[in-house]
Amino acid sequence: MRRELLPPDIISFNATIRSLQKSTQWQRILGLLEEMSQAKVTPDVISCTSAISACEKGRQWERGIMLFHGMPDRGTHPNTFSYNTALSSCKRGAQWPLALHLFNNMHAATIQRDIITYNTTISAFETGEQWQLALQLFTGMVKDDVGPNANSYYLTITSCENGSHWQVALQLFHDMPQAAVTPDVLTYNSIISSCRGDRQWQLALMLFSSMPQAKVKADAISHNAIITCSERSRMWQLALRLFDEMPLAKILPNIISYNAAIALCSRAEQQSLAMQLFASVSSARLQPDVTSTHGLGKGSEWQLAMLFFNNLATAKLKADAISFAAVGSACEKGLQWQLALHLFHEMPSARISVDSIACNSTITAFHGSDEWEMALNMFRSMQDFSTARDSISYGTTMTACKNSDQWELALQLFHEMPRVSLVPDIPAYVAALSSSGKGAQWQLALAVSRRMAAQCVPMNLQTWNALITACRAEWHLALQLLGEMQRDLVTPDIFTWNIHLTVMEQYGDWQSSLQILSEMSVSEILPNVRSYNSSLLSAAQAGHWEIALVLFDAMESASVSPDIVSYMAGMRSCEDSKQWQWALHHFSNIQRSQISPDVPAYKGMYHCFWKAGCWQQSLKVFTTMVEAEVQGDRLCYHALFCQIENPDIAYEVFKDAEAGGLYPLLFRDWEKDGLYWICTTSQFTQLIRPYGTGSRRCWCPTCRHLRGSGSISSLAGAVLSRSKRFLAR
């Protein structure tokens, strides 16, 4: 008897779709959906959701989203499981706006959102670097009576880590015990990675050390994270110690561990150690990859970087474009742009395609030189290599132009980006803001910041610093921007604090400068010499020499070495108060610190002694200047000459000025209106030898100093009378 075949029903179709879903055969699953339509079998929510999941796993997220939106046309309405699968497709395609749209649609369609819904949407935000939205969604879980689990915390902490908001991530981590959620190794790895700033390595080490107490076993990722944090915090010795301790914890370093260790040695200018680590990769039974060479660009020892690069053949590795870019970066840090350009031209012979990475790295090599035309030519010639210019290309070229004071050209490139359908990235915005500052165009800088807001590009630390620097001449505006930066929860760095101090210096508010120095200590950012210099200059403007002494003591306690600007500010603070002894003390410290006094330093001493009426002390400093073979400028000699009471000494001073080729003093005969007599120093020496007497008044137009009767007036009178005869020849 012949057995008749039963027509397939929804159950058999779904069973087949599920079996194919495990092997990600999305093409066959889509074919089955078509067969269902031909067999007049209506797909149910399981059929469609399984097909969406298969497309997502097969990296066909667009097809999955199309299937999701087409479910009503097939007579099927999505449920929570369908939405969750579609949200996962959005994450796969980095489509966070679409994920947000689907998430909000669930509420409008009265579809229950569960923990998977929240976690998947937060994960989509994390992929799209939208930490604020991830945090907002996390805090809104309570409204839906959905309790966050360990994965919820992990994903939100990771979002904050990617957004460089380690404080928010740390607060979430500390809230986990209160929510009865135990951190797992993934959460620890994420929170440790978030502490990668200059001052957070201690916190990262504390978290890493607390893992055994929390009964969480650290893995290779944990060790790699703490090594990377130490490397970025310039604690390379600590990072190497942690690397060496991995076998003791029964964790073998993987190639990522070695690459991180190689990178930290290169960044710390320990290229010989980097070479040793690279050589030990093979002995650890690991296969070195090209990434092992990418850390070369973190160092500035370009000679060793080249040696490292040439050893790739020994390791049977083929250099790639990133390797060339890494060595080019080392050449840039070593100011070897010619070598970087040579490496670029060698790429075709090495059978490496010239791409945007190589071009951008070569353009970056011109940042430390004035070769902005070379950078611009490289930028323009990218199309000759069939390489598309991206936002990084524009940003690096803008920076090269800005560094060479070609700020108008840099802004021209910035405004060109929309015309070529390019959206500026953060480095491009930083270059545009810095270029506006170079040209003292604070209005343009504000326009650039408004453009960022219009394009929903969040301001970060670098853009805030560049904007405030551009507006520092408008001190009230700079202070307003600093306040907005704090309200935006952006953590200031040493550069930000120094900008704030510079604004206070321009405003002449020395009290606020001292307050800022105190706040820096509280924020665990130690003031550097530039910080103290701004406060010293503020005190100098107000003539508070006592405050300057206190600041010098603070510098000594903080192990900050004063520079020539520090001592000059200290001398200036003593000038108006006629504290020439303390000024001489600062000048002596310059010599003891093995800093060569420059012309402004000597000039400052002369002015200080001049106001104090101590011309003999000026002569002592003048003797020091001559012995140091420092040639003063015209103002320097004027400041000295106008206080000397002995004409013979004045003659010697002018002989020294003549040796430096300095001209002209201008004397005015006050007995004849409007008559100016000019004599060069060469003429002066001829006129002064037969020294005569007289009672005239002389006026030095540079110093604006009027002298009355006395020996110097007699000297001027002699010069006046003899210059008439000399110039009349």
Residue pairs with C-beta under 8 A, 6 or more apart in sequence:
7 39
8 39
8 41
9 41
10 36
10 41
10 42
10 43
10 44
10 47
13 32
13 35
13 36
13 41
13 43
13 47
14 44
14 46
14 47
14 50
16 32
17 29
17 32
17 47
17 50
17 51
17 54
18 50
20 28
20 29
20 32
20 54
21 29
21 50
21 51
21 53
21 54
21 57
24 54
24 57
24 58
25 54
25 58
26 51
26 54
26 55
26 57
26 58
26 60
26 63
29 50
29 51
29 54
29 55
30 51
30 55
30 63
33 43
33 47
33 48
33 51
36 42
36 43
36 47
37 74
42 74
42 75
42 76
43 51
43 74
43 75
43 76
44 76
45 71
45 76
45 77
45 78
45 79
45 81
45 82
47 76
48 67
48 68
48 71
48 74
48 76
48 78
48 82
49 78
49 79
49 81
49 82
49 85
51 64
51 67
52 64
52 65
52 67
52 68
52 82
52 85
52 86
52 89
53 64
53 85
53 88
55 61
55 63
55 64
55 67
55 89
56 64
56 85
56 88
56 89
56 92
59 92
61 89
61 90
61 92
61 93
61 95
62 93
64 85
64 86
64 89
65 86
65 89
65 90
65 93
65 95
65 98
68 78
68 82
68 85
68 86
68 89
71 77
71 78
71 82
78 86
78 111
79 111
80 106
80 111
80 112
80 113
80 114
80 117
83 102
83 105
83 106
83 111
83 113
83 117
84 114
84 116
84 117
84 120
86 102
87 99
87 102
87 103
87 117
87 120
87 121
87 124
88 120
90 96
90 98
90 99
90 102
90 124
91 99
91 120
91 123
91 124
91 127
94 124
94 127
94 128
95 124
95 128
96 124
96 125
96 127
96 128
96 130
96 133
99 120
99 121
99 124
99 125
100 121
100 125
100 133
103 113
103 117
103 121
103 137
106 112
106 113
106 117
107 113
113 144
113 146
114 146
115 141
115 146
115 147
115 148
115 149
115 152
118 137
118 138
118 141
118 144
118 146
118 148
118 152
119 149
119 151
119 152
119 155
121 137
122 134
122 137
122 138
122 152
122 155
122 156
122 159
123 155
125 131
125 133
125 134
125 137
125 159
126 134
126 155
126 156
126 158
126 159
126 162
129 159
129 162
129 163
130 159
131 159
131 160
131 162
131 163
131 165
131 168
132 163
132 458
134 155
134 156
134 159
134 160
135 156
135 159
135 160
135 168
138 148
138 152
138 156
138 172
141 147
141 148
141 152
147 179
148 156
148 179
148 181
149 181
150 176
150 181
150 182
150 183
150 184
150 186
150 187
153 172
153 173
153 176
153 181
153 183
153 187
154 184
154 186
154 187
154 190
156 172
157 169
157 172
157 173
157 187
157 190
157 191
157 194
158 190
160 166
160 168
160 169
160 172
160 194
161 169
161 190
161 191
161 193
161 194
164 197
164 460
164 461
165 194
165 489
166 194
166 195
166 196
166 197
166 200
167 489
167 491
168 489
169 190
169 191
169 194
170 191
170 194
170 195
170 203
173 183
173 187
173 191
173 207
176 182
176 183
176 187
182 214
183 191
183 214
183 216
184 216
185 211
185 216
185 217
185 218
185 219
185 221
185 222
188 207
188 208
188 211
188 214
188 216
188 218
188 222
189 219
189 221
189 222
189 225
191 207
192 204
192 207
192 208
192 222
192 225
192 226
192 229
193 225
193 228
193 229
195 201
195 203
195 204
195 207
195 229
196 204
196 228
196 229
196 232
196 233
197 232
197 233
197 491
198 232
198 233
198 234
198 493
199 233
199 524
199 525
200 229
200 233
201 229
201 230
201 232
201 233
201 235
201 238
204 225
204 226
204 229
204 230
205 226
205 229
205 230
205 238
208 218
208 222
208 225
208 226
211 217
211 218
211 222
212 218
218 249
218 251
219 251
220 246
220 251
220 252
220 253
220 254
220 256
220 257
223 242
223 243
223 246
223 249
223 251
223 253
223 257
224 254
224 256
224 257
224 260
226 239
226 242
227 239
227 242
227 243
227 257
227 260
227 261
227 264
228 239
228 260
228 264
230 236
230 238
230 239
230 242
230 264
231 239
231 260
231 263
231 264
231 267
231 268
234 267
234 268
236 264
236 265
236 267
236 268
236 270
239 260
239 261
239 264
240 261
240 264
240 265
240 273
243 253
243 257
243 260
243 261
246 252
246 253
246 257
247 253
252 284
253 261
253 284
254 286
255 281
255 286
255 287
255 288
255 289
255 291
255 292
258 277
258 278
258 280
258 281
258 284
258 286
258 288
258 292
259 289
259 291
259 292
259 294
259 295
261 277
262 274
262 277
262 278
262 292
262 295
263 294
263 295
263 298
264 295
264 298
265 271
265 273
265 274
265 277
265 295
265 299
266 274
266 295
266 296
266 297
266 298
266 299
266 305
266 330
267 295
267 298
267 299
268 299
269 299
269 300
269 301
271 299
271 301
271 304
271 305
271 308
272 304
274 295
274 296
274 299
274 304
274 308
275 304
275 307
275 308
275 311
278 288
278 292
278 293
278 308
278 311
278 315
281 287
281 288
281 292
282 288
282 315
288 315
288 317
289 317
290 312
290 317
290 318
290 319
290 320
290 322
290 323
291 322
292 317
293 308
293 309
293 312
293 317
293 319
293 323
293 326
294 322
294 323
294 326
295 326
296 305
296 308
296 309
296 323
296 326
296 327
296 329
296 330
297 305
297 325
297 326
297 327
297 328
297 329
297 330
297 333
297 361
298 329
298 330
299 305
299 330
299 333
300 330
300 333
300 334
301 330
301 334
302 327
302 330
302 331
302 333
302 334
302 336
302 339
303 334
305 326
305 327
305 330
305 331
306 327
306 330
306 339
308 327
309 319
309 323
309 327
312 318
312 319
312 323
319 350
319 352
320 352
321 347
321 352
321 353
321 354
321 355
321 357
321 358
322 357
324 343
324 344
324 347
324 352
324 358
324 361
325 357
325 358
325 360
325 361
326 361
327 340
327 343
328 340
328 343
328 344
328 358
328 361
328 362
328 364
328 365
329 361
329 364
329 365
331 337
331 339
331 340
331 343
331 365
332 340
332 361
332 364
332 365
332 366
332 367
332 368
333 368
335 368
335 369
336 365
337 365
337 366
337 368
337 369
337 371
337 374
340 361
340 362
340 365
341 362
341 365
341 374
343 362
344 354
344 358
344 359
344 362
347 353
347 354
347 358
348 354
352 358
354 385
354 387
355 387
356 382
356 387
356 388
356 389
356 390
356 392
356 393
359 378
359 379
359 382
359 385
359 387
359 393
360 390
360 392
360 393
360 396
362 378
363 375
363 378
363 379
363 393
363 396
363 397
363 400
364 396
364 399
364 400
366 372
366 374
366 375
366 378
366 400
367 375
367 396
367 399
367 400
367 403
368 403
370 404
371 400
371 404
372 400
372 401
372 403
372 404
372 406
372 409
375 396
375 397
375 400
375 401
376 397
376 400
376 401
376 409
378 397
379 389
379 393
379 394
379 397
382 388
382 389
382 393
383 389
389 420
389 422
390 422
391 417
391 422
391 423
391 424
391 425
391 427
391 428
392 425
392 427
394 413
394 414
394 416
394 417
394 422
394 424
394 428
395 424
395 425
395 427
395 428
395 430
395 431
396 427
397 410
397 413
398 410
398 411
398 413
398 414
398 428
398 431
398 432
398 435
399 410
399 427
399 431
399 434
401 407
401 409
401 410
401 413
401 435
402 410
402 431
402 434
402 435
402 438
405 438
407 435
407 436
407 438
407 439
407 441
408 435
408 439
410 431
410 432
410 435
411 432
411 435
411 436
411 439
411 444
414 424
414 428
414 431
414 432
414 435
414 448
417 423
417 424
417 428
423 455
424 432
424 455
424 457
426 457
426 460
426 462
426 463
427 462
429 448
429 452
429 457
429 463
429 466
430 462
430 463
430 466
432 448
433 445
433 448
433 449
433 463
433 466
433 467
433 469
433 470
434 466
434 469
434 470
436 442
436 444
436 445
436 448
436 470
437 445
437 466
437 469
437 470
437 471
437 472
440 473
441 470
442 470
442 471
442 473
442 474
442 477
444 470
445 466
445 467
445 470
445 471
446 467
446 471
448 467
449 459
449 463
449 467
452 458
452 459
452 463
459 467
459 485
459 488
459 490
460 490
461 490
461 491
461 492
461 493
461 496
464 481
464 485
464 488
464 490
464 496
465 493
465 495
465 496
465 499
467 481
468 478
468 481
468 482
468 485
468 496
468 499
469 499
471 477
471 478
471 481
472 478
472 499
472 502
472 503
472 506
473 506
475 503
475 506
475 507
478 499
478 503
479 503
482 496
482 499
482 500
482 503
485 492
485 496
486 492
492 500
492 523
492 525
493 525
494 525
494 526
494 527
494 528
494 531
497 516
497 520
497 523
497 525
497 527
497 531
498 528
498 530
498 531
498 534
500 516
501 513
501 516
501 517
501 531
501 534
501 535
501 538
502 534
504 510
504 512
504 513
504 516
504 534
504 538
505 513
505 534
505 535
505 537
505 538
505 541
508 538
508 541
508 542
509 538
510 535
510 538
510 539
510 541
510 542
510 544
510 547
513 534
513 535
513 538
513 539
514 535
514 547
516 535
517 527
517 531
517 532
517 535
517 554
520 526
520 527
520 531
521 527
526 558
527 558
527 560
528 560
529 555
529 560
529 561
529 562
529 563
529 565
529 566
532 551
532 554
532 555
532 560
532 562
532 566
533 563
533 565
533 566
533 569
535 551
536 548
536 551
536 552
536 565
536 566
536 569
536 570
536 573
537 565
537 569
537 572
539 545
539 547
539 548
539 551
539 569
539 573
540 548
540 569
540 570
540 572
540 573
543 573
543 575
543 576
543 577
544 573
545 570
545 573
545 574
545 577
545 579
545 582
547 573
548 569
548 570
548 573
548 574
549 570
549 582
552 562
552 566
552 570
555 561
555 562
555 566
561 593
562 589
562 593
563 595
564 590
564 595
564 597
564 598
564 601
567 586
567 587
567 589
567 590
567 595
567 601
568 600
568 601
568 604
570 582
570 583
570 586
571 583
571 586
571 587
571 601
571 604
571 605
571 608
572 604
574 580
574 582
574 583
574 586
574 608
575 583
575 604
575 607
575 608
575 611
576 611
578 608
578 611
578 612
580 608
580 609
580 612
580 614
580 617
583 604
583 605
583 608
583 609
584 605
584 617
587 597
587 601
587 605
587 621
590 597
590 601
591 597
591 624
596 628
596 630
597 624
597 625
597 628
597 630
598 630
599 630
599 631
599 632
599 633
599 636
602 621
602 622
602 625
602 630
602 632
602 636
603 632
603 633
603 635
603 636
603 639
605 618
605 621
606 618
606 621
606 622
606 636
606 639
606 640
606 643
607 639
609 615
609 617
609 618
609 621
609 643
610 618
610 639
610 642
610 643
613 643
615 643
615 644
615 645
618 640
618 643
618 644
619 644
619 649
622 640
622 653
625 632
626 656
631 659
631 660
632 640
632 657
632 660
633 662
634 657
634 662
634 702
635 702
635 703
637 653
637 654
637 656
637 657
637 662
638 665
638 700
638 702
638 703
639 703
640 653
641 650
641 653
641 654
641 665
641 700
642 700
642 703
642 705
642 707
644 650
644 653
644 712
645 710
645 711
645 712
646 711
647 688
647 691
647 711
647 712
647 714
647 715
650 712
650 715
651 685
651 688
654 681
654 684
654 685
654 688
655 685
657 681
658 681
658 682
658 684
658 685
662 681
663 680
663 681
664 678
664 679
664 680
664 681
665 679
665 681
665 684
665 700
666 676
666 677
666 678
666 699
666 700
666 701
666 702
667 676
667 677
667 678
667 679
667 698
667 699
667 716
667 719
667 720
667 723
668 675
668 676
668 677
668 698
668 699
668 701
669 675
669 677
669 696
669 720
670 696
670 697
670 699
671 696
677 720
677 723
677 724
677 727
679 687
679 719
679 723
679 726
679 727
683 723
683 726
684 719
686 726
687 718
687 719
687 722
687 723
687 726
688 715
688 718
688 719
690 722
691 715
691 718
692 714
692 717
692 718
692 721
692 722
693 714
693 717
693 718
694 713
694 714
694 716
694 717
694 718
694 720
694 721
695 709
695 713
695 714
695 717
696 713
696 714
696 716
696 717
696 720
697 706
697 707
697 708
697 709
697 713
697 716
698 706
698 707
698 712
698 713
698 715
698 716
698 717
698 719
698 720
699 705
699 706
699 707
707 713
707 716
